[in-house]
């Protein structure tokens, strides 16, 4: 399913591309979330409902060729950018090729305060600092039947597993290496 945000009469509308038409989800089903961001946050149930709305014979739709598109998620909660993260970009800008990404810039609004979450730094550090975040192959599933654990991620750590591992799970962190990386990259960001 291809989601989009349309501009309809100067309003942003969540939509689904169906063949050569965009289905206006909220106009088709007023119970659906009004934005793509809210639709995604609604999880599988909301996406399933959007798919059903897009298939309705009475769906409100517009020809794709005439559609005015906005960014798919015009109000993201977070934007993460890495500067000079590849050799061609460094060459194009006339700068030295860095050993690691030159900057981490993350924007999020939490409690009305602009900033970044440390988990963002940790995630980037795990990618660019080999060994800073050791992992272990494990089986992870989402509990769907437990009375006390429904919706929780469950990790099978038993020595004799019944399921094959399906993720590499972080099992530690070299906090000094990550802190030094964060300080170094934030210092470069200015």
ChimeraX commands (.cxc) that place a marker at each C-alpha (Angstrom):
marker #1 position 0.00,0.00,0.00 radius 0.5
marker #1 position 1.37,3.41,-0.99 radius 0.5
marker #1 position 0.49,6.21,1.40 radius 0.5
marker #1 position 0.58,9.87,0.44 radius 0.5
marker #1 position -0.47,13.26,1.71 radius 0.5
marker #1 position -2.64,15.23,-0.70 radius 0.5
marker #1 position -3.42,18.91,-0.74 radius 0.5
marker #1 position -7.19,19.18,-1.24 radius 0.5
marker #1 position -8.76,22.64,-1.04 radius 0.5
marker #1 position -5.69,23.84,0.90 radius 0.5
marker #1 position -6.04,21.02,3.45 radius 0.5
marker #1 position -3.61,18.13,3.97 radius 0.5
marker #1 position -5.32,14.76,3.56 radius 0.5
marker #1 position -4.01,11.21,4.16 radius 0.5
marker #1 position -4.42,9.15,1.01 radius 0.5
marker #1 position -3.69,5.77,-0.56 radius 0.5
marker #1 position -2.62,5.32,-4.17 radius 0.5
marker #1 position -5.03,2.86,-5.79 radius 0.5
marker #1 position -4.21,2.19,-9.45 radius 0.5
marker #1 position -4.18,5.64,-11.07 radius 0.5
marker #1 position -6.14,7.44,-8.34 radius 0.5
marker #1 position -5.50,8.69,-4.82 radius 0.5
marker #1 position -8.18,7.71,-2.32 radius 0.5
marker #1 position -8.89,10.42,0.26 radius 0.5
marker #1 position -9.05,8.25,3.38 radius 0.5
marker #1 position -10.80,10.62,5.77 radius 0.5
marker #1 position -13.39,11.64,3.17 radius 0.5
marker #1 position -14.05,7.95,2.50 radius 0.5
marker #1 position -14.11,6.86,6.15 radius 0.5
marker #1 position -14.40,9.63,8.79 radius 0.5
marker #1 position -13.24,7.19,11.49 radius 0.5
marker #1 position -9.75,6.99,9.96 radius 0.5
marker #1 position -6.95,9.26,11.25 radius 0.5
marker #1 position -6.64,12.52,9.30 radius 0.5
marker #1 position -2.85,12.38,8.76 radius 0.5
marker #1 position -0.36,9.81,7.51 radius 0.5
marker #1 position 1.62,10.23,10.73 radius 0.5
marker #1 position -1.45,9.35,12.83 radius 0.5
marker #1 position -2.32,6.52,10.46 radius 0.5
marker #1 position 1.16,4.99,10.88 radius 0.5
marker #1 position 0.97,5.48,14.66 radius 0.5
marker #1 position -2.32,3.55,14.61 radius 0.5
marker #1 position -0.38,0.44,13.66 radius 0.5
marker #1 position -1.56,-2.60,11.68 radius 0.5
marker #1 position -5.25,-2.11,12.50 radius 0.5
marker #1 position -5.30,1.46,11.15 radius 0.5
marker #1 position -3.35,0.43,8.05 radius 0.5
marker #1 position -5.70,-2.48,7.45 radius 0.5
marker #1 position -8.68,-0.12,7.75 radius 0.5
marker #1 position -7.02,2.28,5.29 radius 0.5
marker #1 position -6.55,-0.57,2.83 radius 0.5
marker #1 position -10.21,-1.52,3.16 radius 0.5
marker #1 position -11.29,2.09,2.64 radius 0.5
marker #1 position -9.12,2.32,-0.49 radius 0.5
marker #1 position -10.93,-0.71,-1.96 radius 0.5
marker #1 position -14.44,0.60,-1.31 radius 0.5
marker #1 position -16.45,1.17,-4.51 radius 0.5
marker #1 position -17.72,4.50,-3.13 radius 0.5
marker #1 position -14.23,5.73,-2.12 radius 0.5
marker #1 position -13.62,9.45,-2.60 radius 0.5
marker #1 position -10.69,9.67,-4.98 radius 0.5
marker #1 position -8.79,11.99,-7.30 radius 0.5
marker #1 position -6.86,11.21,-10.52 radius 0.5
marker #1 position -3.19,10.69,-9.66 radius 0.5
marker #1 position -2.14,12.82,-12.63 radius 0.5
marker #1 position -4.01,15.84,-11.19 radius 0.5
marker #1 position -3.10,15.33,-7.52 radius 0.5
marker #1 position -1.22,17.99,-5.55 radius 0.5
marker #1 position 1.16,16.10,-3.28 radius 0.5
marker #1 position 2.67,17.28,-0.01 radius 0.5
marker #1 position 5.52,15.49,1.79 radius 0.5
marker #1 position 4.24,12.03,2.82 radius 0.5
marker #1 position 4.63,12.92,6.52 radius 0.5
marker #1 position 4.66,16.72,6.62 radius 0.5
marker #1 position 4.96,16.88,10.42 radius 0.5
marker #1 position 7.60,14.31,11.42 radius 0.5
marker #1 position 8.34,13.86,15.10 radius 0.5
marker #1 position 12.01,13.37,14.36 radius 0.5
marker #1 position 14.50,14.19,11.63 radius 0.5
marker #1 position 17.99,12.71,11.74 radius 0.5
marker #1 position 20.68,13.82,9.30 radius 0.5
marker #1 position 24.30,12.76,8.90 radius 0.5
marker #1 position 26.66,15.23,7.25 radius 0.5
marker #1 position 29.57,14.19,5.03 radius 0.5
marker #1 position 28.57,10.59,5.45 radius 0.5
marker #1 position 29.90,9.40,2.13 radius 0.5
marker #1 position 33.00,10.05,0.05 radius 0.5
marker #1 position 31.31,11.66,-2.98 radius 0.5
marker #1 position 29.55,14.21,-0.76 radius 0.5
marker #1 position 32.86,15.15,0.86 radius 0.5
marker #1 position 34.55,15.50,-2.55 radius 0.5
marker #1 position 31.62,17.53,-3.96 radius 0.5
marker #1 position 31.83,19.97,-1.06 radius 0.5
marker #1 position 35.63,20.24,-1.28 radius 0.5
marker #1 position 36.14,18.89,2.22 radius 0.5
marker #1 position 38.39,16.16,3.57 radius 0.5
marker #1 position 36.94,12.66,3.60 radius 0.5
marker #1 position 35.95,11.96,7.22 radius 0.5
marker #1 position 36.65,8.76,9.12 radius 0.5
marker #1 position 33.09,8.83,10.48 radius 0.5
marker #1 position 29.96,10.94,9.97 radius 0.5
marker #1 position 30.81,14.56,10.67 radius 0.5
marker #1 position 27.62,15.48,12.52 radius 0.5
marker #1 position 24.55,14.11,14.16 radius 0.5
marker #1 position 21.59,16.42,14.06 radius 0.5
marker #1 position 18.35,15.13,15.47 radius 0.5
marker #1 position 15.26,17.14,16.10 radius 0.5
marker #1 position 12.39,16.12,18.26 radius 0.5
marker #1 position 9.87,17.95,20.33 radius 0.5
marker #1 position 9.39,16.35,23.72 radius 0.5
marker #1 position 7.43,18.22,26.34 radius 0.5
marker #1 position 7.74,21.35,24.18 radius 0.5
marker #1 position 11.56,21.25,24.25 radius 0.5
marker #1 position 13.54,20.88,21.03 radius 0.5
marker #1 position 16.44,18.47,21.32 radius 0.5
marker #1 position 17.49,14.93,20.60 radius 0.5
marker #1 position 17.12,11.61,22.36 radius 0.5
marker #1 position 20.18,9.67,23.44 radius 0.5
marker #1 position 18.75,6.53,21.85 radius 0.5
marker #1 position 19.24,8.29,18.48 radius 0.5
marker #1 position 22.93,8.83,19.23 radius 0.5
marker #1 position 23.25,5.25,20.43 radius 0.5
marker #1 position 21.62,3.92,17.26 radius 0.5
marker #1 position 23.98,5.88,15.01 radius 0.5
marker #1 position 26.98,4.97,17.18 radius 0.5
marker #1 position 26.06,1.29,16.88 radius 0.5
marker #1 position 26.33,1.64,13.10 radius 0.5
marker #1 position 29.55,3.64,12.89 radius 0.5
marker #1 position 31.54,2.32,15.89 radius 0.5
marker #1 position 32.17,-1.39,15.36 radius 0.5
marker #1 position 32.17,-3.20,18.69 radius 0.5
marker #1 position 30.74,-0.31,20.74 radius 0.5
marker #1 position 27.37,-2.05,20.94 radius 0.5
marker #1 position 27.86,-5.84,21.09 radius 0.5
marker #1 position 24.96,-7.96,19.88 radius 0.5
marker #1 position 23.78,-11.51,20.26 radius 0.5
marker #1 position 21.54,-13.53,17.95 radius 0.5
marker #1 position 18.20,-14.15,19.69 radius 0.5
marker #1 position 14.59,-14.95,18.95 radius 0.5
marker #1 position 12.20,-12.03,19.56 radius 0.5
marker #1 position 8.43,-12.08,19.20 radius 0.5
marker #1 position 5.52,-9.85,20.17 radius 0.5
marker #1 position 3.24,-11.45,22.75 radius 0.5
marker #1 position -0.34,-11.51,21.52 radius 0.5
marker #1 position -2.07,-13.84,23.99 radius 0.5
marker #1 position -0.61,-13.26,27.46 radius 0.5
marker #1 position -2.90,-11.57,29.94 radius 0.5
marker #1 position -0.11,-9.55,31.59 radius 0.5
marker #1 position 2.29,-9.32,28.64 radius 0.5
marker #1 position 0.02,-8.68,25.62 radius 0.5
marker #1 position 1.73,-6.33,23.17 radius 0.5
marker #1 position 5.16,-6.70,24.79 radius 0.5
marker #1 position 8.30,-7.83,23.00 radius 0.5
marker #1 position 9.44,-11.19,24.34 radius 0.5
marker #1 position 13.06,-12.34,24.05 radius 0.5
marker #1 position 13.88,-16.05,24.25 radius 0.5
marker #1 position 17.14,-16.27,26.24 radius 0.5
marker #1 position 16.90,-19.97,27.09 radius 0.5
marker #1 position 19.97,-22.03,26.17 radius 0.5
marker #1 position 17.76,-24.58,24.36 radius 0.5
marker #1 position 15.61,-22.38,22.12 radius 0.5
marker #1 position 12.69,-23.76,20.18 radius 0.5
marker #1 position 12.80,-20.99,17.55 radius 0.5
marker #1 position 15.70,-19.91,15.35 radius 0.5
marker #1 position 17.16,-16.47,16.16 radius 0.5
marker #1 position 15.55,-13.71,14.08 radius 0.5
marker #1 position 17.35,-10.56,15.36 radius 0.5
marker #1 position 20.72,-9.32,16.52 radius 0.5
marker #1 position 19.86,-7.85,19.91 radius 0.5
marker #1 position 22.11,-5.29,21.64 radius 0.5
marker #1 position 23.38,-6.83,24.87 radius 0.5
marker #1 position 25.75,-4.11,26.05 radius 0.5
marker #1 position 27.31,-0.75,25.27 radius 0.5
marker #1 position 30.77,0.77,25.56 radius 0.5
marker #1 position 29.44,3.94,27.19 radius 0.5
marker #1 position 32.81,5.71,27.06 radius 0.5
marker #1 position 33.19,5.16,23.32 radius 0.5
marker #1 position 29.62,6.32,22.64 radius 0.5
marker #1 position 29.98,9.39,24.89 radius 0.5
marker #1 position 33.28,10.33,23.21 radius 0.5
marker #1 position 31.69,9.86,19.77 radius 0.5
marker #1 position 28.70,12.02,20.75 radius 0.5
marker #1 position 30.94,14.79,22.14 radius 0.5
marker #1 position 33.18,14.68,19.07 radius 0.5
marker #1 position 30.34,14.83,16.55 radius 0.5
marker #1 position 28.34,17.46,18.43 radius 0.5
marker #1 position 31.52,19.56,18.62 radius 0.5
marker #1 position 31.92,19.25,14.84 radius 0.5
marker #1 position 28.29,20.24,14.30 radius 0.5
marker #1 position 28.97,23.63,15.83 radius 0.5
marker link #1:1,2 radius 0.2
marker link #1:2,3 radius 0.2
marker link #1:3,4 radius 0.2
marker link #1:4,5 radius 0.2
marker link #1:5,6 radius 0.2
marker link #1:6,7 radius 0.2
marker link #1:7,8 radius 0.2
marker link #1:8,9 radius 0.2
marker link #1:9,10 radius 0.2
marker link #1:10,11 radius 0.2
marker link #1:11,12 radius 0.2
marker link #1:12,13 radius 0.2
marker link #1:13,14 radius 0.2
marker link #1:14,15 radius 0.2
marker link #1:15,16 radius 0.2
marker link #1:16,17 radius 0.2
marker link #1:17,18 radius 0.2
marker link #1:18,19 radius 0.2
marker link #1:19,20 radius 0.2
marker link #1:20,21 radius 0.2
marker link #1:21,22 radius 0.2
marker link #1:22,23 radius 0.2
marker link #1:23,24 radius 0.2
marker link #1:24,25 radius 0.2
marker link #1:25,26 radius 0.2
marker link #1:26,27 radius 0.2
marker link #1:27,28 radius 0.2
marker link #1:28,29 radius 0.2
marker link #1:29,30 radius 0.2
marker link #1:30,31 radius 0.2
marker link #1:31,32 radius 0.2
marker link #1:32,33 radius 0.2
marker link #1:33,34 radius 0.2
marker link #1:34,35 radius 0.2
marker link #1:35,36 radius 0.2
marker link #1:36,37 radius 0.2
marker link #1:37,38 radius 0.2
marker link #1:38,39 radius 0.2
marker link #1:39,40 radius 0.2
marker link #1:40,41 radius 0.2
marker link #1:41,42 radius 0.2
marker link #1:42,43 radius 0.2
marker link #1:43,44 radius 0.2
marker link #1:44,45 radius 0.2
marker link #1:45,46 radius 0.2
marker link #1:46,47 radius 0.2
marker link #1:47,48 radius 0.2
marker link #1:48,49 radius 0.2
marker link #1:49,50 radius 0.2
marker link #1:50,51 radius 0.2
marker link #1:51,52 radius 0.2
marker link #1:52,53 radius 0.2
marker link #1:53,54 radius 0.2
marker link #1:54,55 radius 0.2
marker link #1:55,56 radius 0.2
marker link #1:56,57 radius 0.2
marker link #1:57,58 radius 0.2
marker link #1:58,59 radius 0.2
marker link #1:59,60 radius 0.2
marker link #1:60,61 radius 0.2
marker link #1:61,62 radius 0.2
marker link #1:62,63 radius 0.2
marker link #1:63,64 radius 0.2
marker link #1:64,65 radius 0.2
marker link #1:65,66 radius 0.2
marker link #1:66,67 radius 0.2
marker link #1:67,68 radius 0.2
marker link #1:68,69 radius 0.2
marker link #1:69,70 radius 0.2
marker link #1:70,71 radius 0.2
marker link #1:71,72 radius 0.2
marker link #1:72,73 radius 0.2
marker link #1:73,74 radius 0.2
marker link #1:74,75 radius 0.2
marker link #1:75,76 radius 0.2
marker link #1:76,77 radius 0.2
marker link #1:77,78 radius 0.2
marker link #1:78,79 radius 0.2
marker link #1:79,80 radius 0.2
marker link #1:80,81 radius 0.2
marker link #1:81,82 radius 0.2
marker link #1:82,83 radius 0.2
marker link #1:83,84 radius 0.2
marker link #1:84,85 radius 0.2
marker link #1:85,86 radius 0.2
marker link #1:86,87 radius 0.2
marker link #1:87,88 radius 0.2
marker link #1:88,89 radius 0.2
marker link #1:89,90 radius 0.2
marker link #1:90,91 radius 0.2
marker link #1:91,92 radius 0.2
marker link #1:92,93 radius 0.2
marker link #1:93,94 radius 0.2
marker link #1:94,95 radius 0.2
marker link #1:95,96 radius 0.2
marker link #1:96,97 radius 0.2
marker link #1:97,98 radius 0.2
marker link #1:98,99 radius 0.2
marker link #1:99,100 radius 0.2
marker link #1:100,101 radius 0.2
marker link #1:101,102 radius 0.2
marker link #1:102,103 radius 0.2
marker link #1:103,104 radius 0.2
marker link #1:104,105 radius 0.2
marker link #1:105,106 radius 0.2
marker link #1:106,107 radius 0.2
marker link #1:107,108 radius 0.2
marker link #1:108,109 radius 0.2
marker link #1:109,110 radius 0.2
marker link #1:110,111 radius 0.2
marker link #1:111,112 radius 0.2
marker link #1:112,113 radius 0.2
marker link #1:113,114 radius 0.2
marker link #1:114,115 radius 0.2
marker link #1:115,116 radius 0.2
marker link #1:116,117 radius 0.2
marker link #1:117,118 radius 0.2
marker link #1:118,119 radius 0.2
marker link #1:119,120 radius 0.2
marker link #1:120,121 radius 0.2
marker link #1:121,122 radius 0.2
marker link #1:122,123 radius 0.2
marker link #1:123,124 radius 0.2
marker link #1:124,125 radius 0.2
marker link #1:125,126 radius 0.2
marker link #1:126,127 radius 0.2
marker link #1:127,128 radius 0.2
marker link #1:128,129 radius 0.2
marker link #1:129,130 radius 0.2
marker link #1:130,131 radius 0.2
marker link #1:131,132 radius 0.2
marker link #1:132,133 radius 0.2
marker link #1:133,134 radius 0.2
marker link #1:134,135 radius 0.2
marker link #1:135,136 radius 0.2
marker link #1:136,137 radius 0.2
marker link #1:137,138 radius 0.2
marker link #1:138,139 radius 0.2
marker link #1:139,140 radius 0.2
marker link #1:140,141 radius 0.2
marker link #1:141,142 radius 0.2
marker link #1:142,143 radius 0.2
marker link #1:143,144 radius 0.2
marker link #1:144,145 radius 0.2
marker link #1:145,146 radius 0.2
marker link #1:146,147 radius 0.2
marker link #1:147,148 radius 0.2
marker link #1:148,149 radius 0.2
marker link #1:149,150 radius 0.2
marker link #1:150,151 radius 0.2
marker link #1:151,152 radius 0.2
marker link #1:152,153 radius 0.2
marker link #1:153,154 radius 0.2
marker link #1:154,155 radius 0.2
marker link #1:155,156 radius 0.2
marker link #1:156,157 radius 0.2
marker link #1:157,158 radius 0.2
marker link #1:158,159 radius 0.2
marker link #1:159,160 radius 0.2
marker link #1:160,161 radius 0.2
marker link #1:161,162 radius 0.2
marker link #1:162,163 radius 0.2
marker link #1:163,164 radius 0.2
marker link #1:164,165 radius 0.2
marker link #1:165,166 radius 0.2
marker link #1:166,167 radius 0.2
marker link #1:167,168 radius 0.2
marker link #1:168,169 radius 0.2
marker link #1:169,170 radius 0.2
marker link #1:170,171 radius 0.2
marker link #1:171,172 radius 0.2
marker link #1:172,173 radius 0.2
marker link #1:173,174 radius 0.2
marker link #1:174,175 radius 0.2
marker link #1:175,176 radius 0.2
marker link #1:176,177 radius 0.2
marker link #1:177,178 radius 0.2
marker link #1:178,179 radius 0.2
marker link #1:179,180 radius 0.2
marker link #1:180,181 radius 0.2
marker link #1:181,182 radius 0.2
marker link #1:182,183 radius 0.2
marker link #1:183,184 radius 0.2
marker link #1:184,185 radius 0.2
marker link #1:185,186 radius 0.2
marker link #1:186,187 radius 0.2
marker link #1:187,188 radius 0.2
marker link #1:188,189 radius 0.2
marker link #1:189,190 radius 0.2
view
